[in-house]
Amino acid sequence: MSVRTHRAASPWLFLLPGLAVVAAFILYPFLSTVQHAFTDARTLTPGVWVGLRNFQEMLHDPQFWTALRNSLLYVVVVVPCTVLLPLLLALLVEKPLKGVVFFRAAFYTPVVASVVVVALIWVWMLDDRGLLNSMLEMLGAGPVSFLGDAWLVLLCAMALTVWKGLGYYMIIYLAALAQVPKELHEAAAVDGAGPIRRFVTVTVPAVRSTMVLVGALSSVAAFKVFSEVYLLAGPTGGPAGEDSTLVMLVQRSGTGLSGRVGYASALSLVIFCIALVLMLLVLRADRKEKSA
């Protein structure tokens, strides 16, 4: 009996270190955030239970609606780009051409680079006296305030997010394209299908599940964007805070000696729920398409 008990407990002993890490650094902070979302806790005070007051205040906070608009707009623009562009890039570098390994490494380099370093390089390029404006002045187009206009800053941050993630999602697509039978492309070519038609009728259906995975990952990542906008627009979120995202609003609300931890926790809970809904919508759309 004791031998059977030890055998049954052995797998849990191997899982115990990992479960302890998950409980300490994921489960406990999540439950603590949920608890603080219904209190008026601050940085130095535990706070008292206030029910839904934080969420009611959120609905009347114009900064919240601005941040929500920017976060959703980020998803709408970034996700289609990160689903389609890496696939096209993977199709270009999957062919066994001479020197293609160099291009694969070059496209993947931004992924391993720190987002802070990459963002600072983009700031130097987009500055009023930066590389891009210097080239525009040489062409007689005049300087463009990329970092001074609210919409241009947001678009530049989106471009940075897409550019930095291209290599990561390209590798995922390369693994999926390696599993596509070459006979399918050969049969389509014999039937007279051109490159575009083969891409639509052969490549896309074969990697549809990978496209769903990339869409789910990129939608959650885009909705939780922070570093790119923070470094390009500044801590205040651009002119009059017009470029703030929800995560930036959480950072501004919950930090400092007088930080409103309760309100920031409520914002974090809203971000979690919306991100979960986005992922479920992507998975449900894929399930409907497969069953159709």
C-alpha positions, 0 to 999 in steps of 0.5 A: 500500500505504501509503495502504491502511495509513493508511486502516486505521489512521485509525479506531484513531487516532480511538478511541485517546483513548477507549481510553486513558481506558478502559484507564487508569481502568477496565481497569487498576484492575479488573485491579489489584483482581483481583490484590490480591484474592489478596494480603494487601496493605495501604495502605502495603505491597504484600503477598504472594500468599495465594491464597484466604485472603481469600475464606475469611476472608470466609465466616467474617466475620459483618460480610460476611453482614450486609452481603450480607443488606442489599445483597440486601434492598435489591435485592429492595425497591428494584428492583420499586419503581423498575420500576413506580412510574416507569412509573405516574408517566410515564403521569400526566405524558405527557398534554398537560395544562396545567402538566404541564411543571412537574410533569415538571421537579419530578419530575426535580429530585431526579435532578440534585440531589447525593445528599449534599444530598438525604440531608442533607435527609432526615436533617433530616426524619427526625431525632428533632426533625425535620419528620416527628416534629414532625408526628407529635407534633402528631397525638399519635403521639409521636416515632419513632426513624427514624435509631435503629432498624436496620430503619427506617434501612434502609427510609428509605434504600430510600425515598430511593433510590427517590424520587431515581431516580423522575425518571430512570427516568420520562424513560426510560419517557416515551421508550418510551411515545412509541413506543406506537401510539395505535391500540392503546389506541383498539382496546382501548377500543373492545373495552371495556377499562378503564384497568387492563386497557389498562395490563396488555394494551397498555402493559406489553407495549409497554414490556417491553424498557424495563422490563427495561433499568430492572430491570437498571440499578436492580438493579446500582445498588441492590446497589452502594448506598453514599451513602444508607445511609452518610449516614443510618446513619453511617460505622459502618452504624447501630447495631452496624453492622446497616445496613452494605452490601457497598460500605460494608464495602469502604470501611471495610476498605480505607481508612486507613493500616492499610487491608486493601487485599487484603481490600477487593479481594476484597470488590469482586470478590465485588460485581462477580460478584454484580452481573453475575449479577443483570444476567444473570438479569434479561436471561435472564428477559426472553429466556425471556418473549419466547420463550414 
